[in-house]
Amino acid sequence: MNATNPNSSDDVDLDDVPQGPPNRSIAIVGRPNVGKSALFNRLARKRIAIVHEEAGVTRDRLICEIEWNNDRFDLIDTGGIGFFDDSAPADVIEEGMKQQVLIAIQDAAAIIFVVDLSEGITPLDREVSRLLRGAGQPVFLAANKADVPERDSAAVEFEEFEFPVFSISAMHNRSIDPLIEAAIATLPPAIDQDERAVLNVAVVGRPNAGKSSYINRLIHDERLIVSDVPGTTRDSIDVPFSIGQGNAERHYLFIDTAGVRKKAKATDPVEKFSIMRTENSIKRADVVMLVMDATEGPKIRDKKMANLIQREEKGCIIVVNKWDLADGKITQRQYGKALMDELSFMSYVPVLYMSAESGYNIRRTLEAIDFVATQVDTKLSTGLLNRTILDAHKKVVPPMVKGARLKILYCTQVGSRPIRIKFFVNDPKRTSPQYETYLRKHLRKAFGLEGAPIIFHFTKRASKDYEN
C-alpha cells in the first residue's frame, strides 16, 4: 500500500457525501466546572465524559446518541467557555476549546446552558448568556447543583437571562426530565431510517502523532482540537462520517483517542482515565488504525499499543503519518523494513504512508480500512480450509511435544471479527506456538487475510486413526 507523491493532496470528495437527516442535536454549554459533563453522563446513562474537579478537562466536543422516552437525538458536551477577550494572550488549546464551543453552538438545534446554582450569577455566566442570546437557537438554562428541593428557589435570580430556567441536580438525578423534554420539543421531527452498517474505527497512537489532524483532514472540518502540545485529546471522541451514495454509501464511526503516554507519566487521574478510554476504544472497534510519526520511528509505546491491539484480537492497519517530513531522507521500502524489524509480530498488518498536513494518501486510508474490515469478516469454506490446512500439515511435520506429534483430523471456521478456526486434533497439548505461527502464515499465503487476526482453538476428537 505504498504511493509516490507525498506533496499531492488526496482529500475525500465530500460532494459524494449525501445529506444527512434533520439536525436533532442538543449542545450542553457553560463556563468551566459547573457540571456539564456530569449532566452529559447522566443523560447518556454511562460514563462517557471524564468528570473531574480540574477545570478544562473536557476540551473537544463529545457526541453521543441519546434515547430518551423513545425519542432519539445527539447530545453534545463541550469544554468550559472562558472569557472571549481577543486582546488576551492566545493559548493554542484554549483557543481550540473556544472554537469547539462555537462550532457546537452553531451546529446544535437546541442548547442547554448550565450554571452553578450554589455560586449564583458570575460575570462569565453573563458573558455566556450574551453569546447564546445571539445564537438564534432555543436555550434552556439548567441551574445545576440543586441537590435538595430547598435550593430550587435560588434559581430565580437566573431568570434575568430571559431563558426558561430549570433547577436540577445532575449528580443526584433531580428534575432532569422536564428540562430534556422541553429541549426535545424544539427539535425537528425525526425521520425513520433503516438500520445501517457502521464500521467502528479507533485511531490510536502516541501523543502528537497526528491522530486528530488526520480525522480533521478526512472530514474537512476542524472537528477536533489540533495543536503541537502532546496530550491535547484527553477523551475518546466519536466522529460519525459517511461517504458515497445509494448502495455505495459507507458509514464510519471514527474514535479519536488520547495519545498513550508512558505509565510513569500518567500519574494524574485525568491521564489515567484517558489511557483507560483508549483501551476501551480499542475493545469496541472493528478496525484499529495505529498512527506513528514518520520522523521518529516506532517507540516502546507503539509496540505496547500494537500488543494491545493484537491481544484484543482487532483488525489493524499501521499508518505512518508526517511522511512529507521524512520523504527524501528515507524510502518507504527502507522505513517498512525497519518498522517490521521492530514490530515483526505485526508483519501481517498493511502499512500505509500518509500526511495529514498535505493530504497525501488520505483517501487511501479509507480504502485500507475497508480492505481490512473485509478481511476480518472473511468466511472460509470448510472444504477449502481443510485442504489448505492439511496441505500445510503434510509439508511440515509438527514437532514432537511431550513425546508425540500433533495430528489434525479436520478444522472449521467458527467465527469472524476476528476469524476463529476450530481444530479437531488428537491432543491439544501437543500444539506449539511455532507450529501455530506456521499454520497462520500458510493460511495468509492462501487467502490473504491482511490485517486480520486469526485465532486458533484446539479440541480433542476421539478417533481410531490416531497414532501415538
N, C-alpha and C positions, 0 to 999 in steps of 0.2 A: 504494500500500500504506500509506495513512495510516489513522490511527484517532483516537479522540476523547478518551477519558478516561484521562489519564496516571496517575491515582491508583488505578485499579481493578486488582486482581490477576488475572492471566490465566495461572496456572501450568498445566502439563501435569498431567492427572489420572492419577496413577500407578496408580490402581485398574485402568486399562486395560492395564497392562503385565503380560504373562504371567510366570509363574515360570520362571526360567532352569534350566539343567542343574545337576547336583550341583556343589558347590564343589570345584574341583580347582585350588587356588592354593597357592603356597608363597611366604612372605614372607622376605626377607633383612633381618635387623636387626642392630644392634650399635652401639657407640659410634662417634664420628666417625673417619674416616681409617684404618679397619682393612682396607679393600679390598672393601667391599660392592659398589660399582659395578663394580669390576674383575671380580668373580665374576658379577655380573649380565650384563655384556657378554660374558664368556666363554661363559655358558650360552646367551645369545641369539645367539651367533655373529656379532654385529655390534656396532658401537659405538653404543649407544642412550643409555646414561647418560654424562654428562660425567665423565671421570676426571681429577682434578686434585689436587695435593697440598694445596690450600687446604681446610681443614676446613669442612664445612657446605655444600658445593657442591650436593649433592642435597637439595632442600627438599621437593618434592612426592613423592608416590608415583609411580613409573613402573611400568607394567604391560605385559608382553609375553607373547604366547602362544608357548610353547616346545614343540618336538617333540624328544623325547629317546628314541631307540630305539623309534620308532613309537608313543610314548605322548605325549599332549598334555596340557599343564597351563599355568596362568597363573603367571608369575613376577613378584613384586612387589619392587621396590627401594625403600628408604626412606632418609630423612635420618638422620644420626647421632643417637643418643639421648644427650641431655645429662642433667645431674642433674635429678631430679624433685623439686625443692625448691620447694614452693609459697610459701615465705617470701621467696624471692629475687625481685628486681625482674623483672617480666614484660616481655620483649621480644616485640613482636607476631609477628615472624617466627619466633623460637624457640618461642613458644607454639604457633604454627601447625604447625611441624615436629613438636612433641611430639604434637599431636592427630593428625597424619598417621600417625605411627608407631603410636599406639594403635589407630587405625582399621584399619591394615594387619594388626596382630596379631589384632584381633577378627575380621577378615574371612577370614584365612588358614586353610587346613585343616592346614598344617604350617609349621614355622618353621625357618629356618637362622640360627643365632646365630653371627656372625662375630667372631672375636677376632684379635689380633695376636700370633702366636707369638713374635716377636722381642722383644716388650716384657713378656711374661708377664702374670699377672693384675693388673689395676688395680682401684682402688675402683669405678670406673664399670662395669667388667665385672661386678663382684659385684652392683651395683645393677640392671643389665640382667637378670642371671640371676634375681634375685628377682622382677622384673616378669614374666619369661617363665614362671617356675615356677607362677605363679598364673593363667596364661592358659588352661590346660586343653588346649592343642594339643600334639602331639608336637614336641619340639625336638631339633635336631641341631646340635652345636657344630662349627663349621669353624675349626680352628686354622690361620689363613692365614699366608702368607709362609714356609712350609716349602719353600724353594726347592730344597733338596737333601735326599736321604734321611737324611743325618746329623743333620738338625734335627728329625726326626719324634719322637724320644724326649722332646723338650722339651714335647710336648703333654700329657704325663702329669699335670702339675700342674692342668690344666683339668678333670680328672675329678672334682675336688671339687664341681663344679656339678651332678653327677649326671645329665648328659646324655650320649648317645653322642658320642664325640669322633673327629673325622676330621682328620688332618693333610693340608693341601692347599696348593697354590700357585696362586692364580688367575692370576697373571702368567705362570707357566711351564706352566700346564695340568697340574699334578701331582695325581694321586689324587682327581680330582673325581668320576669315575664312581661309586665306592662311596657317596659322600655323597648324590648325587642319586638313585641307585637306592633307597637306604634311605628317603629322604623320599617318593619316589613311591609306595613300597609302602604308605604310610599313607593315601594319598588314596582317596576313594570311587571306585567303578568308573565308568568313562566311559560315556556314553550316545551311541550313534551318532546324528548329526544330519545332516540334508540340508544341502547347501551353501546358504547364504542370501546374498542380495544385501545387501551392506553399503555404505552411502554414506559416503565419507570427507569430512569437513568440517573444514577448517583455519580456526581462529579467530585472526585476526591483527590487529595494530594497535600503536599506541604504548603505552609503559608506562602503567599506571594508567587505561586506557580502560574497564576493566570486563570484560575477557575471561573471567577466572576466575570472577568474580561471576556472569556470565551462565550459564556451564556449571553452576555450583553451583545456581543457581535452577532451571535447566531440569531437572536430575536429582534435585532435592530432597535433596541430600546435600552436606555440606561436603567434597567430594572433593578440591578444590584449595585451597591456602592463599590467602586473600584478605586483603590489607592495603592501607593507603594509602601504602605505601612502593613507589615505582616500581621495577620490575625484580624483583618477588618470584618470578615464574615464570622459571626460568633454563633448564630443559629443555623440550622439546616433549613433552607428556604426552597419551597416548592414553586417551580415555574412551569405552568402549562404552556404547551407550544404545539401548534398544528400546522401542517403544510400539505398542499395538494388539494384536489377537488374530487367530488364524487367517490367512486370506488377506489380511487388512488389516494384519498385523503388519509394521512397518517397523524396519529396523536401521540404526543410525548409528555411526560412529566419529568422535567429536569430537576434534580435535587442538588442545589448548591450547598456545599458543606464547609464548615470551618476548617482551616488548614490545620493539619495534625502536627503538633509540636512534640519535642521530646518530653517524656513523662516528667523529667526533672524541672522543666519549665512550666508545667501545667499545675502550679501549686494553688492557685486561687480557685474558688468554687465555680466561677463562670467558665474558666478554661476547662475544668473537669467536665462540666455539663456539655461543653462544645464537643469534646472528644467522644462522650457517650452518644451525642446526637449523630456524629459522623458514623460511628459503629452501627447505630440503629438504621441510618440511611442506607448503608450497605446491605443490611439484612432485608430491607423491603424493596431493594432494587431488582430489576430483571437483568440489567446490564450495568456494569460499573466502568466508568472512564477514569483511569488513573493518569492524572496530569503531572508531567515532570517538566522541569526547567532545563531547556537545552544548553544554557550557559553554565550549568553546574553539574549536570550528570546525576545519576542515581545516588541517593544518600541512604543512610541506615533507616530513616523513617519511610522512604519509598519501599524498601524491602519489607518492612514490617507491615505496611499497608497492603502490599501485594500478598503477603502471607495471610492477612485477614480476609482479603477478597477470596483467596483460594479456600480458606477454612470455611467461609460462609457459602462456598460452592456456587459462586456467581459467575455469569459470563463477563468477560472483561476485554477492553481494548486499552492499550497504552498510548497516550498522546503526548508527544514531545513538543511542548509549546515554546515560543520565542525562537523558532528556527531562523527567522530573519536575522537574529543577532549571532547565530552560530554558523550560518551559511558562508562558505568561503574559508572557514577555519578548519572544518571537518566535513567529510561527506556523510550522507545518510548511511551508506554501507559501513563506514568506519564506526559511526556512532552506534548503529544497530548491533554490530559485533561486540563492542564494548558493553553495551546495555545487556545483551544476553549472557555475557561473561559474568555479570553481576547478578542477573535475575534468571539464571538458567532454568529454574523450576517454572518459569512463565514462558518458556520457549514456544508454547502453542498459541500464545496471545498475539494478535495482529498489532503492529506498531505503526502509528501514523504521525507524520511530522506536520506541524501547523504553526501559524502565527495569528493569535487573536488580534494583534495590533494591525497587521496588514490585511488580514482576511484570507491569507494563504491556506488552502485546504479546509476551510470551514465547512463547505458543502460536503466534502468527503467524510467528515466526522459522522454526519447523519447516515451516509452510505455504510460506513463501518459499523455503526450502532445497529442498523437494520440487519446487516450481514450476520453479526454475532448473535443477535436475537433469533434469527432464523436457525443458526447452527444449534443454539441452546434448545430450540424446540424440535430438533430433528427426530423423526420417528424411523427407526431402522427395522426392516422386515426381519422376522425371526430366521427365515431360511438363509438370507444373505449374511446376516450377522453371524450365524453359526458357521457358515462356510469360511468366513473371514477369520474367525477366532480359531477354528480347528486347523486352518492352514498355518496360522502363526504357531499353533501348538506343535504341529509336525515339523516346522522349520527349525524351531529352537526348543529343545527338550527342557522342561522345568528342572531347576536344580534340586539336589537331594536336600530334604528338610526332615529332620528327625528320622533319618534312615530310610526315607521313602520319597517318591516324587508325586507332585500334584497331577491328577488326571481329571480332565474336563470332559464331562459327558455331553452337556449342551448348555446354552445360555439363551436368555431372552431379555429384551428391554422392558423394564417395569415402570419407567417414569421419565419425564423430561423436565427441564428447568430446575435442576440440572439433569443431564442424561444419566439414567441409572440402569445398570445391567446386572442381572442376577445370574450367577454361575452355579450350576449343579455339579458338584465335584465329589471325589472320593473322601477328602478330608480337608476342610478349610484351614486347618493348622499347618498344612503343607504348602501354603502360599508364601510368597516372599515379596517384599517391596520392589525388588529389582525386576522380578518377572511381571508384576503388575504394570510397572513402567513400560516394559517391553510390549505388553498387550495393548496398552493405550496408544503407544506410538504406531503400532500396526493398524489399529482402528483409524487413527487420524490419517495415515497414509492411504487407507482405502476410502474413507468417507469425508475427509476434510476436517470438519468439526472445529475450525479455528476459533479460539476464544471461548470455547465451551468446555466446562469441566466435565469429566467422565468419572462417575462414581461406581465402583465395583462392590457387589455383595456376593459372598460365597456361602453356599449352604450345602450340607451333606445330603447326598442322594444314594440310597441303598441300591446296589446293583451286583449281580453275579459276575459282571465283566471286570470288576476291579482286580488289579493285581498289586500286591503289596511289595 
